[in-house]
Amino acid sequence: MSFIRNLLALVGLIAIIGGGYMYTKLKPEFDALNSLDPGARDVYLTMWHKLKETGSSADATVVRYQVDADLSWEEVEDSMKSVANSHNIKAVGELPLSEQVELMTGEEQPFLKIYQFCNPLTAMKMIGHSEAFSAYLPCRISLLEDKEGKLWLYSLDMDMMIRGGRTLPEELLVDALKVQEIITDIMVKGAAGDF
């Protein structure tokens, strides 16, 4: 009987030592996680689920909207530009990639064009907070034709930029959320051909 009691005591001691060791190793990680924005856990959990599902880090970090089947890319483009204008956000560039590749190769390509939008005031505030945000600028929306001929709108999921780190200063957070709202509106209305 004393053998079993001693064995259980030894198992308990090992468990306590192991738990203490794990606590000292993981505590800094939990402390770091707790210092992030309250929404960070949801941001990274959503990314993790997308990554598990698709196996692609690119798919895990974007949002996309399917374009109504009866719309042409020209109608989607007109809609997006109109919505951007109504929000007073600047269209600062276009990259007609499929057109460029067709000129280079002489072969027809599936449609792909990238549109760039920017609110210069918010952009400078973001860079003032962290120069690394410059890599996210300007906000890009891709309009592309998939293998089945369907049109899609893609953009970076701004949740990671807004909620993925430490909480942004209040004024910057409000501005960043407004830009996210505008880009989402451009995409949703563009996909539906609304103005």
N, C-alpha and C positions, 0 to 999 in steps of 0.2 A: 504494500500500500504506500509506503514512504517513497518507493521508487517512482510511482505514478505522480505523487505530489511533487517530488523534486523535478521530474520531467516537465510537468506543467509549469512549475515556477521558472524553469530554464526557458521554456517557450515564451512565457510572459515577459521575462527579462529581455530576451532577444527581440520581441515585438516592441517593447518600450525603447530599446536602443535604436532599432530600425526606424521607429516612428520619429524619434528625436533627430536622427540623421537626416531623414527625409524632410522634416520640418526645417532644419537649418539650410538644406539645399534648395527647397522650394519657396521659402519665405521671401527671399528677394524677388522672385518671379511674381508672386502674388502681390507684393507691395508695389511693384512696377505696374502691374495690371490695375490695381486699385487707384493708381495716380492718374489713370487715363479718364477721358470723358465717360460719363455714365453709359453712353450709347456704344462705346467701343466694343464691348463684348458681343452685342448683337451684330455689329458690322462684321467682325471677324468670324462669328459663327455662321452668318449668312454666306460669307466668302468660302468658308470651309465646306459647307454643304454643296455649294455650286462646284467647288473644286473636286469633291468626292464624286459628284454626279457626272461631271464632264471630263475630268482629268486635265483640264486646261486652266492655267492661271489667267489667261486672257479672258476666257468665258466667266471666270469667277469675279472679275473686276469691272464688268460692264453692265449697262442696262440696255435693253433693246425693245423696239416696238415694231410689229409687223405693219406694213403699209397696206391700206385697203386695196384689194385686188384690182379695182377698176380705176385706180389712179396711175398716171404716168409719173416718171421721175420729175418732169418739168412742173407738174401740178404740185408735187410734194415740195419742190424747191421754192416755188412761188409762195406757197403757204408758209413755209418756215421763215422766209425772208419777211413776209408781211407780219407774222407774229413777233419776230425779233424787233421789227421796227415799232410795233405797237408797245413793246416793253422798253423802248429806247435803249436797246443793246445793239452794239455795232457788229455788223458782219465785216470781219477784217481780212477774210481771205477764203479762197476756194482752191482745191487741188483736184482737177479733173483727171484722176489717175487712169481710168480705163481709156479715156480719149488719148492720153499721152502714150500709153502702151500700144494702142492701135496704130498711132503714127510711127512708133518705133519698130513695130513688128509687121505691120500690114495685115494683122489678123484681128478679127472682131473679138471683143472682150466682154465679159459680163459687166454691167454698169457698176462703177465705183467712183464716187466723188465725195470729198471731205470738205465740210463747211466749218469755218472758224468764226466764233463769236466772242466778243469781249466787252466787259464793262471796265474801262481803264481805271476808274477810281478804285473799284474793289480789287482789281489786279494788283495795283501798287500797294494797297493795304496788306494784301496777302503776302506779297514779297517782303514788305517791311516787317512782317511777323516772322517769316522764314523764307530765306532766299530759295530753298528747295521747291517752294510752291511754283517757281517759274517754270518748272518742267511740266506742270499741269496746264499752263496757259498757252494760247487762248483755249477756251472751251471748244472742243471739236465734236461735231456730229457727222458720222459717216452715213451716206445713203448708198446701199449696195444691193445688187441682185444676187440671190443665192443660186445654187445649182438647179433648183426647180423653177427658176425665173421669177420668184417672189421678191419684192422689194422690202428691205428692212432699214430701220434707223438704229444706229449704235452710238453710244457715248460712254465715257468713263463713268463709273458709279461714284458720284461725288461724296457719298457717305464716308468713304475711307478718308478723304481729304478733310471733311468737316468734323467727323466724330471718331476717327480712327486713332487719334493721339490725345494729348492733353486738351482739355476744353479750351477752345479759342476764346480770346477776350470778347466780352459781350457784344460790342459794336461790330467787330469783325465777324462774329458768329451770325449776327442778324444779316449782315451783307452777304455772307457766303450762302446762307440758307435762301436768300432772295435770288441769287444767281442760279442756285440749284432749281428753285421753283420755276424760273424763267426758262432754263434749258429744258426742263421736263415739259413745260407748256409748249415750247417750240416743237418738241418731238411728238407729243401726243396729238397736237393739232396738225402737224405736218403729216403724220401717219393717217390722219382722217381727212386731210384736204381741207381743214377748216381755216378760217381767217380770224 
